[in-house]
Amino acid sequence: MEAVPVVSFDNVDKIFNRGGADETVALKSINLDIRPSEFISIIGPSGCGKSTLLRLVGDLIAPSAGTVTVNGKEAHQARLDHDYGMVFQQPVLFDWRTIQRNVELPLEVYGFDKAERQQRARELLQMVELGGFENHRPWQLSGGMQQRVSIARALATAPKLLLMDEPFGALDEMTRERMNMELHAIWRQTDTTVIFVTHSISEAVFLSNRVIVMSARPGRIMQIVDIDLPIPRGEHTRQDPALFEAERAVREWLRKAEAFSA
């Protein structure tokens, strides 16, 4: 029996300022099912609605038409049930809290006892290779290390879904490649479903099972590119001819997406 999708978009539209002089059709006719344990990247021209898709899943905004379901329930209920974690473009850490206590924060909000919070935070910091930094403050860490803290915090409640909005966009190329490999390892270890927004073709292909290519606004799904690369992935993957072929396919669809208007 086919697995129930973790996320499902059913004929979803999103219109901002409907009826106003500045009405904007951001998304049009989005139909997409995301399966358990998939790593999905969303890529497309600037302003095509990539982050809007993520915000719909996270119940930060509501669709104008159609439905978004998460784990078989409305996105709003999934948010109330803490079904997902989110990682943004910036780490959004609190400088007055230690790294350990930043990771503990969601558990504190949801009423976990102190001992359980501390143990879970220590385990997550070890997983993101920040063991020994528990008592540091965010400003004492590099940008890449801060994003690892943000990922650990998003995983604190062991969600089955992780929403990531260009989390490595501000990092230099070498740090970004290293973070890609670390994120791939975390994904394999946690078996979490990931929806990842990026502008980077190489990043999308390296990380993903499928790459969703969006059209220019109004954002539509132009193409879904399957990434047929062995897992686990690492430095050897970057030399695989299949990776170059997948990057070429995504790049060609992006060129079409930039020219597309409906």
Secondary structure, DSSP 8 states (H G I E B T S, - for coil): -----SEEEEEEEEEESTTSTT-EEEEEEEEEEE-TT-EEEEE-STTSSHHHHHHHHTTSS--SEEEEEETTEEHHHHHHTT-EEEE-SS----TTS-HHHHHHHHHHHTT--HHHHHHHHHHHHHHTT-TT-TT--GGGS-HHHHHHHHHHHHTTT--SEEEEESTTTTS-HHHHHHHHHHHHHHHHHHT-EEEEE-S-HHHHHHH-SEEEEE-SSSB-EEEEEE----SS-SGGGGG-HHHHHHHHHHHHHHHHHHH---
